[in-house]
C-alpha cells in the first residue's frame, strides 16, 4: 500500500514566495497546496486533509494571525502544526504568533535545509499526537463498553496467565448444586509459533494449574481464521465434526464423554467431562468468559502501547527543546530520573513518581522560543537577554497546552525556577505556593546544571555540586529549596551521582 505524501498548505499572497516554497517542498516528497490568504486557506482545510500549514503574517482579507487563531479554535484542525513565516527581526510578530498558537517560526529569507528539518520534526510530533489521540478515543470507547469489568484492573500489572487462572476458576468452581462444571480444563497459548499447554484440575476445593506436555498439531488445536471457533462434543454423537480431535486429545487426558472448545489463532481452551451432555449454551458461556479475558489482555496491551507512544512524544518534544542549546537531550532524561529518586525518597505514591519521571523532561520546553545565540552565549548575559531567558517559563505551558494529562508538565514548566524563599521567577512564588513537582524539579535541574559544563561555566564534580546546593555559593543558596526536598536530596545524593555517571558514559559510547 502506498503511503500518502504529507500535504503542506502554503499561505502567501506573493507569487514569488509561493513558487519558492513549491520548489523547496515538492522535490522533498511533499504535496503542496497554495492559498493566497487566510480565507482561501480555511476553504482548503474544509475540503481536504492537510498535515502542516506554512503561513505568511501579512496578507489581505485574513492575515496569518487570524488564520492561526481560527485553526487552533477548531477541534478538527487544532492538531495541525502552524508555522509562521516572519522577518528576521519581527519580534512582535513572533509574540503575536505564539499567542495565536503557532508551533514554530521560519525567518525570511528561507534556508532550505532548515525549512525541511523543521517541517519533518513537526510532522513526526503530529504523527505521534494523532496516533495517541486515536488510541485514547479507542480506549475510551472500550472503557465505556466494559465499565463494570474494570474494577481493580491495572494494565501495568496485568498478567495474562493470572487472568486465565481466574477465568478457569470461574468455569470449574461450583457455587451451588445447580452448577455444572468440567472435570479438567486444558489451555493452550501460542506465542511466536511456540505453544505452551496447561492443565487445570480441582483438588481439595482449589483449582490448580500444571504444565502439560502435549503435541497436538497446531493446525488442529488453533484456528487459522481471523475469527475464533466454538465447538462442542458429546459421546455417541455421530454427527460431531470434532470426533477426530477428541480421539487425539484422549491420548493425553482420559476418556472424554463431552467437551467444549474455544480456539483462536493464538489461544485455545478445552473443557472436558461436564456432569451432563453439553449444548451450545455451554459453548456460549465459555465464549463469554474467554472473551472477557482476551479483551482485557488486548486492552492492557493497547494502554501500554499508548503510554509508550505518549512517553515517546514527551521525550521527542523535550529533545526538540534542547535543539538550540548545548545539551544532547540527556539532560532532560537525567532530570526525570533524579526527580523520581527524590520522590521515592519522599514516600510519594507510585503514580506521582512515574508521571514526574516522564513529564519533568518538559521543564525547559519553552527554550524552543529562546534564541540559541543567547542560550550559548559564553559571556555574561545582559539584563534584556536574561529577561528573554526567563521567558522560557512562560512559553513552556503555552507549548504544552491545557490537556489534563499534561497538567503536571505545564506546572513544572512554569514554576521550576521559583524559589522556596520567594526569590525565583517568573512570579516570585514562595513556600507551598509552588507546586510540589516543581519544587522537586528545581533541585534536580540545579544539580544537573552544576555537573555540566556550559559556555559560561565549567563542570563541577559531585561533591562540589552537593556542597553548592547544601551550603550555597552566593548564587545558589540552600533556602532556595523546599527543606523537605533538600533533605531527600542529601539522602539520595550518591544515587544521583550514579545516575549521572551512567548517563554520561552512555553518551560517550554513542
HELIX and SHEET records of a PDB file:
HELIX    1   1 UNK A   15  UNK A   25  1                                  11    
HELIX    2   2 UNK A   26  UNK A   28  5                                   3    
HELIX    3   3 UNK A   38  UNK A   47  1                                  10    
HELIX    4   4 UNK A   64  UNK A   73  1                                  10    
HELIX    5   5 UNK A   91  UNK A  100  1                                  10    
HELIX    6   6 UNK A  112  UNK A  145  1                                  34    
HELIX    7   7 UNK A  147  UNK A  150  5                                   4    
HELIX    8   8 UNK A  155  UNK A  157  5                                   3    
HELIX    9   9 UNK A  160  UNK A  172  1                                  13    
HELIX   10  10 UNK A  218  UNK A  221  1                                   4    
HELIX   11  11 UNK A  243  UNK A  250  1                                   8    
HELIX   12  12 UNK A  280  UNK A  321  1                                  42    
HELIX   13  13 UNK A  330  UNK A  345  1                                  16    
HELIX   14  14 UNK A  350  UNK A  359  1                                  10    
HELIX   15  15 UNK A  360  UNK A  362  5                                   3    
HELIX   16  16 UNK A  365  UNK A  369  5                                   5    
HELIX   17  17 UNK A  372  UNK A  375  1                                   4    
HELIX   18  18 UNK A  383  UNK A  390  1                                   8    
HELIX   19  19 UNK A  392  UNK A  400  1                                   9    
HELIX   20  20 UNK A  404  UNK A  406  5                                   3    
HELIX   21  21 UNK A  407  UNK A  415  1                                   9    
HELIX   22  22 UNK A  431  UNK A  433  5                                   3    
HELIX   23  23 UNK A  436  UNK A  451  1                                  16    
HELIX   24  24 UNK A  462  UNK A  471  1                                  10    
HELIX   25  25 UNK A  478  UNK A  480  5                                   3    
HELIX   26  26 UNK A  483  UNK A  509  1                                  27    
SHEET    1   A 5 UNK A  31  UNK A  35  0                                        
SHEET    2   A 5 UNK A   7  UNK A  11  1                                        
SHEET    3   A 5 UNK A  52  UNK A  56  1                                        
SHEET    4   A 5 UNK A  81  UNK A  87  1                                        
SHEET    5   A 5 UNK A 104  UNK A 108  1                                        
SHEET    1   B 6 UNK A 206  UNK A 212  0                                        
SHEET    2   B 6 UNK A 194  UNK A 203 -1                                        
SHEET    3   B 6 UNK A 184  UNK A 191 -1                                        
SHEET    4   B 6 UNK A 267  UNK A 272 -1                                        
SHEET    5   B 6 UNK A 258  UNK A 263 -1                                        
SHEET    6   B 6 UNK A 229  UNK A 234 -1                                        
END                                                                             
